[in-house]
Amino acid sequence: MPTTPISLPERLYLLSYDPQRRRFTGSGERGLLLRAAALTELLAAGALRDDDGRAVAVPHVRR
């Protein structure tokens, strides 16, 4: 059992697995969902910004 929280993309990936059918579901949409989750986390962490509809990396400033 992991001791650190798992990321949003990791959670969504695990939730896309159907244990009864023993396979992943939503294969066509899963990639889009995982990319959107990763971008959401980067945006929330301040590592990404929206520049007129385009994703732009925010430079890391060392102190």
N, CA, C and O of each residue as an XYZ file, in Angstrom:
252
protein
N       0.841     -1.179      0.000
C       0.000      0.000      0.000
C       0.884      1.240      0.000
O       1.771      1.367      0.845
N       0.651      2.166     -0.949
C       1.493      3.357     -0.997
C       1.265      4.247      0.219
O       0.157      4.336      0.747
N       2.331      4.898      0.646
C       2.217      5.799      1.787
C       2.000      7.231      1.343
O       1.614      8.077      2.149
N       2.245      7.520      0.063
C       2.003      8.860     -0.453
C       0.722      8.850     -1.281
O       0.376      7.835     -1.886
N       0.026      9.973     -1.306
C      -1.203     10.017     -2.097
C      -0.893      9.854     -3.591
O       0.140     10.314     -4.075
N      -1.786      9.206     -4.293
C      -1.573      9.038     -5.724
C      -2.169     10.233     -6.465
O      -3.092     10.888     -5.981
N      -1.629     10.495     -7.626
C      -2.063     11.655     -8.395
C      -3.435     11.421     -9.021
O      -3.935     10.297     -9.068
N      -4.022     12.502     -9.494
C      -5.326     12.412    -10.155
C      -5.261     11.518    -11.398
O      -6.138     10.673    -11.572
N      -4.251     11.673    -12.271
C      -4.187     10.761    -13.418
C      -4.056      9.294    -13.008
O      -4.639      8.416    -13.644
N      -3.298      9.032    -11.955
C      -3.157      7.651    -11.479
C      -4.486      7.099    -10.978
O      -4.836      5.953    -11.259
N      -5.216      7.913    -10.242
C      -6.524      7.472     -9.731
C      -7.481      7.145    -10.869
O      -8.161      6.118    -10.854
N      -7.522      8.041    -11.861
C      -8.438      7.827    -12.980
C      -8.051      6.603    -13.796
O      -8.919      5.889    -14.298
N      -6.757      6.359    -13.931
C      -6.300      5.166    -14.641
C      -6.777      3.904    -13.920
O      -7.291      2.973    -14.539
N      -6.595      3.896    -12.601
C      -7.026      2.729    -11.823
C      -8.539      2.558    -11.846
O      -9.038      1.432    -11.861
N      -9.261      3.655    -11.850
C     -10.721      3.572    -11.893
C     -11.244      3.081    -13.240
O     -12.386      2.630    -13.336
N     -10.415      3.165    -14.278
C     -10.867      2.704    -15.592
C     -10.753      1.184    -15.751
O     -11.128      0.634    -16.786
N     -10.237      0.517    -14.726
C     -10.123     -0.949    -14.786
C     -11.393     -1.583    -14.234
O     -11.866     -1.222    -13.156
N     -11.931     -2.521    -14.977
C     -13.130     -3.254    -14.560
C     -12.702     -4.639    -14.088
O     -12.408     -5.499    -14.918
N     -12.658     -4.879    -12.768
C     -12.181     -6.169    -12.264
C     -13.082     -7.347    -12.651
O     -12.601     -8.474    -12.773
N     -14.361     -7.103    -12.844
C     -15.256     -8.202    -13.233
C     -14.971     -8.669    -14.655
O     -15.021     -9.863    -14.947
N     -14.674     -7.721    -15.534
C     -14.383     -8.065    -16.921
C     -12.891     -8.322    -17.152
O     -12.488     -8.806    -18.211
N     -12.088     -7.993    -16.153
C     -10.626     -8.144    -16.204
C      -9.997     -7.398    -17.374
O      -9.126     -7.910    -18.077
N     -10.468     -6.181    -17.552
C      -9.895     -5.335    -18.593
C     -10.221     -3.874    -18.309
O     -11.061     -3.547    -17.470
N      -9.521     -3.009    -19.044
C      -9.764     -1.581    -18.924
C     -10.952     -1.194    -19.793
O     -11.201     -1.808    -20.830
N     -11.674     -0.183    -19.365
C     -12.830      0.303    -20.114
C     -12.529      1.694    -20.663
O     -11.588      2.348    -20.214
N     -13.306      2.139    -21.612
C     -13.165      3.487    -22.136
C     -11.853      3.747    -22.827
O     -11.276      4.823    -22.670
N     -11.366      2.790    -23.589
C     -10.037      2.927    -24.191
C      -9.926      4.150    -25.094
O      -8.865      4.770    -25.157
N     -10.994      4.507    -25.791
C     -10.946      5.660    -26.677
C     -10.840      6.984    -25.948
O     -10.199      7.915    -26.435
N     -11.453      7.072    -24.802
C     -11.469      8.319    -24.036
C     -10.417      8.370    -22.940
O     -10.115      9.448    -22.428
N      -9.861      7.239    -22.575
C      -8.950      7.193    -21.425
C      -7.743      8.108    -21.613
O      -7.338      8.796    -20.675
N      -7.171      8.124    -22.803
C      -6.006      8.984    -23.044
C      -6.326     10.450    -22.851
O      -5.555     11.186    -22.237
N      -7.467     10.875    -23.377
C      -7.882     12.265    -23.210
C      -8.127     12.591    -21.740
O      -7.742     13.655    -21.255
N      -8.765     11.672    -21.048
C      -9.059     11.862    -19.625
C      -7.772     11.991    -18.815
O      -7.666     12.866    -17.956
N      -6.799     11.130    -19.080
C      -5.542     11.171    -18.327
C      -4.745     12.437    -18.637
O      -4.135     13.019    -17.740
N      -4.747     12.865    -19.892
C      -4.056     14.112    -20.242
C      -4.715     15.309    -19.564
O      -4.031     16.194    -19.050
N      -6.035     15.329    -19.566
C      -6.744     16.427    -18.910
C      -6.461     16.446    -17.410
O      -6.308     17.517    -16.823
N      -6.391     15.282    -16.794
C      -6.096     15.204    -15.354
C      -4.684     15.698    -15.064
O      -4.465     16.407    -14.082
N      -3.724     15.329    -15.913
C      -2.337     15.774    -15.717
C      -2.234     17.291    -15.881
O      -1.553     17.956    -15.100
N      -2.906     17.835    -16.891
C      -2.889     19.286    -17.087
C      -3.555     20.003    -15.920
O      -3.097     21.067    -15.503
N      -4.630     19.430    -15.391
C      -5.317     20.017    -14.236
C      -4.400     20.079    -13.031
O      -4.359     21.091    -12.331
N      -3.663     19.006    -12.781
C      -2.733     19.000    -11.646
C      -1.611     20.022    -11.832
O      -1.243     20.721    -10.888
N      -1.067     20.109    -13.047
C      -0.006     21.087    -13.312
C      -0.526     22.516    -13.143
O       0.173     23.372    -12.601
N      -1.734     22.769    -13.602
C      -2.339     24.085    -13.458
C      -2.561     24.421    -11.989
O      -2.255     25.530    -11.553
N      -3.087     23.478    -11.231
C      -3.344     23.694     -9.804
C      -2.053     23.903     -9.020
O      -2.042     24.625     -8.023
N      -0.962     23.274     -9.467
C       0.331     23.407     -8.784
C       1.068     24.676     -9.177
O       2.113     24.989     -8.606
N       0.533     25.411    -10.150
C       1.182     26.640    -10.580
C       2.313     26.410    -11.574
O       3.090     27.326    -11.844
N       2.418     25.213    -12.116
C       3.482     24.893    -13.068
C       3.048     25.144    -14.509
O       3.834     24.978    -15.442
N       1.803     25.541    -14.677
C       1.234     25.733    -16.005
C       0.255     26.887    -15.934
O      -0.400     27.101    -14.914
N       0.163     27.632    -17.029
C      -0.835     28.697    -17.078
C      -1.530     28.656    -18.427
O      -1.017     28.087    -19.391
N      -2.689     29.259    -18.480
C      -3.475     29.330    -19.704
C      -3.181     30.666    -20.374
O      -3.455     31.720    -19.800
N      -2.632     30.635    -21.568
C      -2.326     31.847    -22.311
C      -3.205     31.878    -23.562
O      -2.818     31.384    -24.622
N      -4.389     32.465    -23.419
C      -5.349     32.575    -24.516
C      -5.671     31.209    -25.126
O      -5.680     31.046    -26.346
N      -5.934     30.233    -24.254
C      -6.314     28.895    -24.706
C      -5.155     27.943    -24.942
O      -5.377     26.789    -25.309
N      -3.941     28.389    -24.742
C      -2.760     27.531    -24.922
C      -2.107     27.272    -23.569
O      -2.004     28.170    -22.733
N      -1.674     26.052    -23.369
C      -0.979     25.703    -22.130
C       0.467     26.162    -22.238
O       1.161     25.846    -23.204
N       0.916     26.919    -21.224
C       2.277     27.446    -21.207
C       2.921     27.076    -19.881
O       2.345     27.296    -18.815
N       4.130     26.510    -19.958
C       4.860     26.154    -18.736
C       5.300     27.407    -18.015
O       5.734     28.373    -18.642
N       5.190     27.392    -16.703
C       5.641     28.496    -15.872
C       7.055     28.177    -15.421
O       7.292     27.139    -14.803
N       8.012     29.074    -15.730
C       9.397     28.792    -15.323
C       9.528     28.706    -13.811
O       8.926     29.482    -13.070
N      10.326     27.749    -13.375
C      10.575     27.559    -11.948
C      11.621     28.566    -11.498
O      12.699     28.643    -12.087
N      11.320     29.330    -10.472
C      12.253     30.325     -9.966
C      12.892     29.769     -8.705
O      12.211     29.460     -7.728
N      14.226     29.648     -8.745
C      14.939     29.160     -7.551
C      15.253     30.329     -6.642
O      15.572     31.425     -7.102
N      15.160     30.083     -5.355
C      15.447     31.134     -4.370
C      16.677     30.811     -3.588
O      17.072     31.581     -2.713
